[in-house]
Amino acid sequence: MTMKEAARTSVLSRRWRKVWAFIPSLNFDAPYKLDPEVSMYATPRALKLVHAARLGHINWINRVLESYQGSTIDKFRVQFDLNETNKHDLDRWVNFASEKKVKEFVMDLNKFGGLAQDHKYTFPLFCNSLRRFPDFSSLRTLLLKDVNVSGDGIDYLLSSCMYLEQLYVVSSKSLVHLKVDGQSLSLKHLKIKYCRNLESIYISATNLLSFKYAGRPQVSFGNVPNLVELRCGDKYGEYITWNFLQLRNFAFRLVTLTLNVYHVQETSVVYFPVLTHLKNLRLYVLSDDDERLLALAPSMIEASPSLHKFVLVVMSNHHLPYSRARSSVEKAPKCPHQCLKVVELVGFVGRTMEIEMITYFIENAVMLEEIIVDPVVKFMLLPFKRKPMIDLYAKRLKAAGERAVQLKSEFPKLVLRNILYS
């Protein structure tokens, strides 16, 4: 039951008026009805809507917390467009959650991504605005998005929260140096994304299972004997793809690997260590150069003898014609793969490169069950909210759908998804 559902129930039933004040999960999410109005364009109307909704949202949360009677809470989640100007209320909420021995704390202060956050709220670990330092000794999960937290702050959290297993920090301007080091840390899942002032990262954590990172600085890895999932994006994603041998000390243990390559470099030689246990591989590529992409994907697949699923997401520039693609289909190279069962091509437009890729998998994947063809890259739909762009994108999707239907008759193992029929 959500907070609003509980509140409505309490209005209808006297017996529920006190019960809802004890629910262990407090989710204060933004009203989704604002989403169509507030996009990446910070129009005066959008800003006015957010300002009015912000005041109402803050008052609603304060009323709920004042009437709350439970001694502990499992989850406290705030998701709305708030910043340092709301510091007084945000500090109170942090203090409330710590006093209630919260296990999962989520603070996402840029729900309507795209509205500039010039004055981010600073997580109050070392400040005088609270009666005492927050006690998060019961914390197991911490997610901070568009909230400033420093490297010293993270070090304090890791050392004082002995049960902390999941730590996610997204878009913190205060994070400059990150050091996660300790054999006794309980930390299992770490995500660091878009912290633009970050200069260095060192990771050495015995219990760490997954690390997801999008940023510019290179990562120094120490002892990570249990790391089985790795995701690398932004500049580091591009760098490590072409320097993957740097990860050879633990790469052979990876089970899931995601690389945001974006721009495929102009080179014909790519070296990968043997990824013995890799079962899931996902590549995000922003490229209109088919030759380089065809050199990259098979190289990684051939280095992964246990691979079960491969996903290729090609983010093409929808403003450009596909004139760079080759016109003739070349024969796929022979390299039998014994374990690959599922292939997914997202962002499909029907270029020659994609036909060659499909042919490559059909001829080489002995256990292949299906090739999923999907023209839609969901997170790229945001810029297409205005009518001219919607019409252009719809036209491209229909054209891609027609090509996919034609290929289906030639390759029965194709599974079509999100196809627009004219």
C-alpha positions in Angstrom: 0.0 0.0 0.0 1.4 3.4 -1.0 1.3 6.4 1.3 -1.5 8.1 -0.6 -3.6 4.9 -0.7 -3.1 4.5 3.1 -4.2 8.1 3.6 -7.3 7.7 1.5 -8.2 4.5 3.4 -7.8 6.3 6.7 -10.3 9.0 5.5 -12.9 6.3 4.6 -12.5 4.1 7.7 -12.0 5.2 11.4 -10.3 1.9 12.2 -7.6 2.7 9.6 -7.0 6.2 10.8 -4.3 5.1 13.3 -3.2 1.9 11.5 -1.8 3.8 8.5 0.4 5.8 10.8 2.4 2.6 11.5 3.1 1.4 8.0 6.8 0.5 7.8 7.4 1.8 4.3 7.2 5.5 3.6 7.2 6.3 -0.1 6.9 10.0 -0.9 7.1 9.9 -4.7 6.5 12.8 -7.1 3.0 13.1 -8.7 3.3 11.5 -12.1 0.7 13.7 -13.6 3.4 16.4 -13.8 5.6 14.3 -16.1 3.9 15.3 -19.4 4.3 19.0 -18.5 7.8 18.9 -17.1 10.4 17.4 -19.5 13.9 18.4 -20.4 12.7 21.8 -21.4 12.6 24.2 -18.3 9.8 26.4 -19.6 8.2 29.1 -17.3 5.0 27.0 -17.1 7.0 23.9 -16.1 8.9 25.8 -13.4 5.7 27.3 -12.0 4.1 23.9 -11.9 7.1 22.4 -10.1 7.3 25.3 -7.6 3.6 24.9 -6.6 3.8 21.2 -6.4 7.0 21.4 -4.4 5.3 23.4 -1.6 2.4 21.0 -1.5 4.7 17.9 -1.5 6.8 19.3 1.4 3.7 20.1 3.5 2.2 16.7 2.8 5.4 14.9 3.9 5.7 17.0 7.1 2.1 16.2 8.0 2.7 12.5 7.6 5.9 12.5 9.7 4.2 14.6 12.5 1.5 12.0 12.8 3.6 8.9 12.4 3.7 6.6 15.4 5.8 3.7 14.4 9.0 3.1 16.4 11.0 1.9 13.3 10.7 2.0 9.5 12.0 -0.3 6.9 12.1 2.2 4.0 12.0 6.0 3.6 11.9 7.3 0.0 11.6 10.9 -1.2 11.5 11.6 -4.9 10.9 15.2 -6.0 12.6 18.3 -7.4 14.2 19.7 -4.2 17.5 21.4 -3.4 19.5 23.4 -0.9 16.7 26.0 -0.5 14.7 23.2 1.1 17.5 22.3 3.5 15.5 22.8 6.7 12.8 20.3 5.7 15.3 17.8 4.2 17.4 17.8 7.3 14.3 17.1 9.4 13.4 14.1 7.1 17.0 12.7 7.3 16.9 13.0 11.1 13.5 11.4 11.3 14.7 8.4 9.2 17.8 7.9 11.3 15.8 8.1 14.5 13.5 5.4 13.2 16.5 3.1 12.4 15.7 3.1 8.7 17.0 0.2 6.6 16.5 1.6 3.1 16.9 5.3 2.5 16.3 6.8 -1.0 16.6 10.5 -1.7 16.1 11.4 -5.4 16.0 15.2 -5.7 15.7 15.6 -9.4 12.6 13.7 -10.4 12.0 15.8 -13.5 15.5 15.3 -14.9 16.7 18.2 -17.0 15.7 21.0 -14.7 19.0 22.4 -13.6 20.2 21.7 -10.1 22.6 24.5 -9.4 22.2 24.3 -5.6 22.2 20.7 -4.6 21.3 19.7 -1.1 24.2 18.4 1.0 23.6 15.2 2.9 24.0 16.2 6.6 26.7 13.9 7.9 29.1 16.6 9.2 27.0 19.7 9.9 25.5 21.6 12.8 22.0 21.9 11.4 20.9 18.7 13.2 20.8 18.1 16.9 23.3 15.3 16.5 24.9 13.4 13.7 22.4 11.0 12.0 22.7 7.4 13.2 22.4 5.1 10.2 23.7 2.0 12.0 20.7 -0.1 10.7 21.0 1.1 7.1 21.3 -1.6 4.4 20.5 0.4 1.3 21.4 4.1 0.6 20.5 5.9 -2.7 21.4 9.5 -3.2 20.5 11.2 -6.5 21.3 14.9 -7.1 22.4 15.1 -3.4 25.9 16.2 -2.5 28.0 13.8 -0.5 31.8 13.9 -0.3 34.3 11.1 -0.3 34.9 11.6 3.4 31.1 11.3 3.9 31.0 8.0 2.0 34.0 6.8 4.0 32.1 7.7 7.2 29.0 5.8 6.1 30.9 2.7 5.1 32.8 2.6 8.4 29.8 3.4 10.6 27.1 1.4 8.8 28.2 -2.2 9.3 25.1 -3.6 7.5 25.3 -1.4 4.4 25.1 -3.6 1.4 23.9 -1.2 -1.4 25.3 2.3 -2.0 24.2 4.4 -5.0 25.4 7.9 -5.6 24.3 9.8 -8.7 25.1 13.4 -9.7 26.9 14.5 -6.6 29.1 17.7 -7.1 30.9 17.1 -3.8 32.4 13.8 -4.6 36.0 14.3 -5.7 38.0 11.3 -4.4 36.3 8.0 -3.7 38.0 5.2 -1.8 36.1 2.0 -1.0 38.5 -0.1 0.9 38.1 -2.7 3.6 37.9 -6.5 3.9 35.2 -6.2 6.6 32.8 -4.1 4.5 29.4 -5.6 4.0 29.0 -3.6 0.7 27.8 -5.8 -2.1 26.4 -3.4 -4.7 28.0 0.0 -5.6 26.8 2.5 -8.2 28.6 5.8 -9.0 27.2 7.9 -11.9 27.6 11.4 -13.3 29.6 12.9 -10.5 31.3 15.4 -12.7 34.0 16.6 -10.2 35.2 13.1 -9.5 39.0 12.8 -10.0 39.9 9.4 -8.6 38.3 6.0 -7.6 39.8 3.1 -5.8 37.8 0.0 -5.1 38.9 -2.9 -2.9 36.0 -4.7 -1.2 36.0 -8.4 -0.6 32.2 -8.8 -0.6 31.5 -6.5 -3.6 29.3 -8.4 -6.1 28.4 -5.6 -8.6 29.9 -2.2 -9.6 28.2 0.2 -11.9 30.1 3.3 -12.9 29.6 6.2 -15.4 32.2 8.9 -15.4 35.5 10.2 -16.7 38.3 9.1 -14.3 39.8 5.7 -14.6 39.1 3.2 -11.8 41.8 1.5 -9.8 40.8 -2.0 -8.6 42.3 -3.7 -5.6 41.0 -6.9 -4.1 37.6 -7.7 -5.6 37.4 -11.5 -5.5 33.6 -11.7 -5.6 32.9 -9.1 -8.3 30.6 -10.8 -10.9 28.8 -7.8 -12.4 30.4 -4.8 -14.0 28.9 -1.8 -15.9 31.0 0.9 -17.3 29.7 4.1 -19.0 30.6 7.6 -20.1 34.2 8.2 -20.9 35.4 5.3 -18.8 33.2 2.9 -20.7 34.9 3.9 -23.9 38.3 3.8 -22.4 38.1 0.4 -20.7 36.5 -1.2 -23.8 39.8 -0.6 -25.7 42.0 -1.3 -22.7 40.1 -4.2 -21.3 43.3 -6.2 -20.5 43.7 -3.9 -17.5 40.9 -5.9 -15.9 42.4 -9.3 -16.6 43.0 -10.0 -12.8 39.3 -10.4 -12.2 37.5 -10.2 -15.7 37.5 -14.0 -16.0 35.1 -14.1 -13.0 32.5 -11.7 -14.4 29.1 -13.1 -15.1 27.4 -9.9 -16.4 29.1 -7.1 -18.3 27.6 -3.9 -19.7 29.7 -1.4 -21.7 28.6 2.0 -22.9 31.0 2.3 -25.8 29.1 5.1 -27.6 31.8 5.9 -30.2 33.6 3.0 -31.7 37.3 3.8 -32.1 39.0 3.7 -35.4 41.1 0.6 -34.9 41.0 -2.9 -36.4 42.5 -4.7 -33.4 40.7 -5.2 -30.1 42.1 -7.5 -27.4 40.0 -9.1 -24.7 41.1 -11.7 -22.1 39.0 -14.9 -22.1 35.9 -14.1 -20.1 35.4 -17.6 -18.8 32.2 -17.2 -16.8 30.5 -14.4 -18.7 26.9 -15.2 -19.5 25.3 -11.8 -20.1 26.9 -9.2 -22.3 25.3 -5.8 -23.2 26.8 -3.1 -25.5 25.5 0.4 -25.9 27.0 2.0 -29.1 26.4 5.4 -30.6 27.8 4.8 -34.0 27.1 5.3 -37.7 30.2 3.4 -38.7 29.3 -0.2 -39.5 32.8 -1.4 -40.1 34.1 -0.6 -36.6 31.0 -2.0 -34.9 31.3 -5.3 -36.8 34.9 -5.5 -35.6 34.0 -4.9 -31.9 31.0 -7.1 -31.2 32.2 -10.5 -32.6 35.6 -9.9 -30.8 33.9 -9.7 -27.4 31.6 -12.6 -28.1 34.4 -14.9 -29.3 36.2 -14.1 -26.0 33.1 -15.3 -24.0 32.8 -19.0 -24.5 30.0 -19.4 -21.9 27.9 -16.5 -23.1 24.1 -17.1 -23.0 22.6 -13.7 -23.9 24.0 -10.8 -26.0 22.2 -7.4 -26.3 23.4 -4.7 -28.7 21.8 -1.3 -28.3 22.7 1.0 -31.3 21.8 4.6 -30.7 21.7 6.1 -34.2 21.4 9.8 -34.9 17.8 10.1 -36.1 18.6 13.4 -37.8 21.0 11.8 -40.3 20.2 9.6 -43.2 21.7 6.1 -43.2 24.0 6.9 -46.1 27.1 5.7 -44.3 25.9 2.1 -44.2 27.4 -0.3 -46.7 25.1 -1.4 -49.5 26.3 -4.9 -50.0 26.1 -7.8 -47.5 29.4 -9.5 -46.7 29.6 -13.1 -45.7 29.7 -13.6 -41.9 33.0 -14.9 -40.5 33.0 -18.5 -39.1 33.4 -18.8 -35.4 31.2 -21.4 -33.8 29.7 -20.5 -30.4 28.3 -23.3 -28.3 26.3 -21.6 -25.5 24.7 -18.4 -27.0 20.9 -18.7 -26.9 19.4 -15.2 -27.1 20.5 -12.2 -29.1 18.7 -8.8 -28.9 19.3 -6.0 -31.4 17.8 -2.8 -30.0 17.6 0.4 -32.1 17.2 -1.7 -35.3 16.8 0.2 -38.5 17.5 -2.5 -41.1 21.0 -1.5 -42.2 23.4 -3.8 -44.0 25.4 -4.1 -40.8 22.4 -5.5 -38.9 21.7 -8.0 -41.6 25.4 -9.2 -41.4 25.1 -9.3 -37.6 22.0 -11.5 -37.8 23.6 -13.8 -40.4 26.7 -14.0 -38.2 24.7 -15.3 -35.2 22.5 -17.7 -37.2 25.6 -19.3 -38.8 27.7 -19.4 -35.6 25.5 -19.8 -32.6 24.8 -23.5 -32.4 22.2 -23.3 -29.6 20.5 -20.1 -30.8 16.9 -19.9 -29.8 15.8 -16.4 -30.9 17.0 -13.1 -32.2 14.9 -10.2 -30.8 14.6 -7.2 -33.2 13.5 -4.0 -31.5 13.6 -0.6 -33.2 12.8 1.4 -30.0 15.6 2.6 -27.7 13.3 3.7 -24.8 15.5 6.2 -23.0 16.0 8.1 -26.3 12.3 8.9 -26.6 12.6 11.9 -24.2 13.8 14.4 -26.8 11.0 13.4 -29.2 8.1 15.1 -27.3 7.5 17.9 -29.7 5.4 17.1 -32.8 8.0 17.6 -35.6 10.3 15.2 -33.8 7.5 12.8 -33.0 6.6 12.6 -36.7 10.2 12.1 -37.7 10.8 9.3 -35.2 7.5 7.6 -36.1 8.4 7.6 -39.7 11.8 6.0 -38.9 10.1 3.4 -36.7 7.6 2.4 -39.4 10.4 2.1 -41.9 12.4 -0.1 -39.5 9.3 -2.2 -38.9 8.8 -2.8 -42.6 12.4 -4.0 -42.9 12.1 -6.2 -39.9 8.9 -7.9 -41.3 10.8 -8.5 -44.5 13.7 -10.1 -42.7 11.3 -12.3 -40.6 10.4 -14.2 -43.7 14.0 -14.9 -44.4 15.1 -15.6 -40.8 12.4 -17.5 -38.9 14.2 -17.2 -35.6 13.6 -13.4 -35.5 11.2 -12.2 -32.8 9.8 -8.8 -33.6 9.2 -6.3 -30.8 7.7 -2.7 -30.7 7.0 -2.9 -34.5 4.8 -0.1 -35.9 2.8 -1.2 -38.9 1.7 1.3 -41.5 
